[in-house]
């Protein structure tokens, strides 16, 4: 029996995310999907897809590799959030940095010519290893380590996004509406 996944690997990297809302169960007031891509058909790079009251409830995209960003929108990110299939959303050039230790906190930062954004995760829970296969309704599979984070903060130009992350359950284990997704590899059928 083979231990190799039979599918084609389309990307490897990280995809930490933050979803904030004022009350538990309310629609997200902030949705942030951060990617650090190590391998993809369009090369490596970073991208933040952000929709929040801090962006007038419109999608903003920040990246250091526009080709990778558009490829990701037309594939995995577009599957995860169909609003981002819109390739006419402008992409702002940004420089990215990170700090922290995921056992305590993790911060991703980006700087543009006129914006500073930081995303911070803290209060980690126990990691989960999730492995799904591609299927007709969801054409991409994923193998990822998800570290639920009870505490999160997103700040744009010194203003903190409203709302908070909320506890959830996944596969019968404690989870959150926000998590660090490390060692993430996405696949599609050969």
C-alpha positions as CSV (number, residue, x, y, z in Angstrom):
1,X,0.0,0.0,0.0
2,X,1.4,3.4,-1.0
3,X,1.8,6.1,1.5
4,X,1.9,8.9,-1.2
5,X,-1.2,11.0,-1.8
6,X,-2.3,10.1,-5.4
7,X,-3.3,13.7,-6.2
8,X,-1.2,16.5,-7.8
9,X,0.2,19.0,-5.3
10,X,-0.8,22.6,-6.4
11,X,0.6,24.6,-3.5
12,X,2.4,24.4,-0.3
13,X,2.6,27.1,2.4
14,X,0.7,28.6,5.3
15,X,-2.8,30.1,5.5
16,X,-3.5,31.7,8.9
17,X,-6.9,33.3,9.0
18,X,-8.9,35.6,11.2
19,X,-12.7,35.8,11.4
20,X,-14.1,38.4,13.8
21,X,-17.7,39.2,14.7
22,X,-19.4,41.3,17.4
23,X,-21.5,38.4,18.7
24,X,-21.1,34.7,18.5
25,X,-23.0,33.5,15.4
26,X,-23.2,36.9,13.7
27,X,-21.8,37.3,10.2
28,X,-18.1,38.1,10.2
29,X,-17.3,41.8,10.5
30,X,-13.7,41.1,9.6
31,X,-12.5,38.3,7.3
32,X,-8.7,38.0,6.7
33,X,-7.0,35.2,4.8
34,X,-3.2,35.5,4.9
35,X,-1.0,33.3,2.7
36,X,2.7,32.6,2.7
37,X,3.2,30.4,-0.4
38,X,6.4,28.4,-0.7
39,X,5.5,26.6,-3.8
40,X,2.8,27.2,-6.5
41,X,2.7,27.2,-10.3
42,X,3.0,31.0,-10.1
43,X,5.9,31.0,-7.7
44,X,6.3,31.9,-4.0
45,X,5.0,35.0,-2.2
46,X,2.7,36.5,0.3
47,X,-0.9,37.8,0.0
48,X,-3.5,39.1,2.4
49,X,-7.2,39.1,1.4
50,X,-9.0,41.4,3.8
51,X,-12.6,42.6,4.2
52,X,-13.5,44.5,7.3
53,X,-15.2,47.7,8.6
54,X,-11.6,48.9,8.4
55,X,-11.8,48.6,4.6
56,X,-15.3,50.0,4.2
57,X,-16.6,46.4,4.0
58,X,-14.8,45.9,0.6
59,X,-12.2,43.4,-0.3
60,X,-8.6,44.7,-0.3
61,X,-5.7,42.6,-1.5
62,X,-2.1,43.1,-0.6
63,X,0.7,41.0,-2.2
64,X,4.4,40.8,-3.2
65,X,3.6,38.5,-6.2
66,X,0.6,39.5,-8.2
67,X,0.8,36.4,-10.5
68,X,0.6,34.1,-7.5
69,X,-2.2,36.2,-6.0
70,X,-4.3,36.0,-9.2
71,X,-3.6,32.2,-9.6
72,X,-4.6,31.7,-5.9
73,X,-7.8,33.7,-6.5
74,X,-8.8,31.6,-9.5
75,X,-8.1,28.3,-7.7
76,X,-8.0,27.5,-4.0
77,X,-8.9,30.9,-2.5
78,X,-11.7,31.4,-5.0
79,X,-13.1,28.0,-4.0
80,X,-12.9,28.9,-0.3
81,X,-14.5,32.3,-0.9
82,X,-16.3,32.8,-4.2
83,X,-16.4,36.7,-3.7
84,X,-12.6,36.6,-4.4
85,X,-13.0,35.0,-7.8
86,X,-13.3,38.6,-9.0
87,X,-9.9,39.3,-10.6
88,X,-10.8,43.0,-11.0
89,X,-10.2,43.7,-7.3
90,X,-7.0,45.8,-7.2
91,X,-3.8,44.4,-5.7
92,X,-1.6,46.7,-3.6
93,X,2.1,46.0,-3.5
94,X,3.3,45.3,0.1
95,X,6.3,44.1,2.0
96,X,5.7,41.4,4.6
97,X,7.4,40.3,7.9
98,X,6.5,38.0,10.8
99,X,7.4,37.6,14.4
100,X,6.6,35.5,17.4
101,X,6.4,31.9,18.4
102,X,3.1,30.1,17.8
103,X,3.3,28.6,21.3
104,X,2.5,32.1,22.6
105,X,1.6,34.5,19.8
106,X,2.2,34.9,16.1
107,X,2.2,38.3,14.2
108,X,2.1,38.9,10.4
109,X,2.8,42.4,9.3
110,X,2.6,44.2,6.0
111,X,3.6,47.7,4.9
112,X,2.6,49.6,1.8
113,X,3.4,53.2,0.8
114,X,0.5,54.4,3.0
115,X,-0.7,51.5,5.1
116,X,0.5,49.3,8.0
117,X,-1.5,46.2,8.8
118,X,-0.8,43.6,11.6
119,X,-2.5,40.4,12.3
120,X,-1.8,38.8,15.7
121,X,-3.0,35.4,17.0
122,X,-2.6,34.4,20.7
123,X,-4.0,31.9,23.2
124,X,-3.3,28.8,21.2
125,X,-5.2,25.5,21.5
126,X,-4.1,22.0,20.6
127,X,-3.3,21.5,16.9
128,X,-5.4,19.4,14.6
129,X,-4.1,17.6,11.5
130,X,-6.8,17.7,8.8
131,X,-6.5,15.8,5.5
132,X,-9.3,16.0,2.9
133,X,-9.4,14.6,-0.7
134,X,-10.5,16.5,-3.8
135,X,-14.1,15.7,-4.8
136,X,-16.5,17.0,-7.3
137,X,-18.2,19.5,-5.0
138,X,-14.8,20.7,-3.6
139,X,-12.1,20.2,-6.3
140,X,-9.1,20.8,-4.0
141,X,-8.0,18.6,-1.1
142,X,-5.8,19.8,1.7
143,X,-3.5,18.4,4.4
144,X,-2.9,21.0,7.1
145,X,-1.9,21.5,10.7
146,X,-4.5,23.9,12.2
147,X,-3.7,25.6,15.5
148,X,-6.9,27.2,16.9
149,X,-6.3,30.6,18.4
150,X,-8.8,32.0,21.0
151,X,-7.3,35.5,20.9
152,X,-6.8,37.6,17.7
153,X,-6.2,41.2,16.8
154,X,-6.1,42.9,13.4
155,X,-4.9,46.5,13.2
156,X,-4.9,48.8,10.1
157,X,-3.1,52.1,10.4
158,X,-3.4,52.1,14.2
159,X,-7.1,51.2,14.3
160,X,-8.1,47.8,15.7
161,X,-10.9,45.9,13.9
162,X,-14.1,45.4,16.0
163,X,-15.3,42.0,17.1
164,X,-13.5,38.9,18.3
165,X,-12.8,35.3,17.5
166,X,-15.3,32.8,18.9
167,X,-14.9,29.2,20.1
168,X,-16.0,26.4,17.8
169,X,-15.7,22.7,17.6
170,X,-14.1,20.8,14.7
171,X,-14.0,17.0,14.5
172,X,-15.2,16.9,18.1
173,X,-12.3,19.0,19.3
174,X,-12.0,22.6,20.5
175,X,-11.5,25.0,17.7
176,X,-12.0,28.8,16.9
177,X,-13.2,31.1,14.2
178,X,-9.5,32.0,13.8
179,X,-6.4,29.7,13.4
180,X,-2.9,29.4,12.2
181,X,-2.8,27.0,9.3
182,X,0.8,25.8,8.9
183,X,2.3,23.1,6.8
184,X,-0.6,23.5,4.4
185,X,-0.5,21.6,1.1
186,X,-3.4,21.7,-1.4
187,X,-4.0,19.1,-4.1
188,X,-6.2,18.4,-7.1
189,X,-7.0,15.1,-8.9
190,X,-4.5,14.0,-11.5
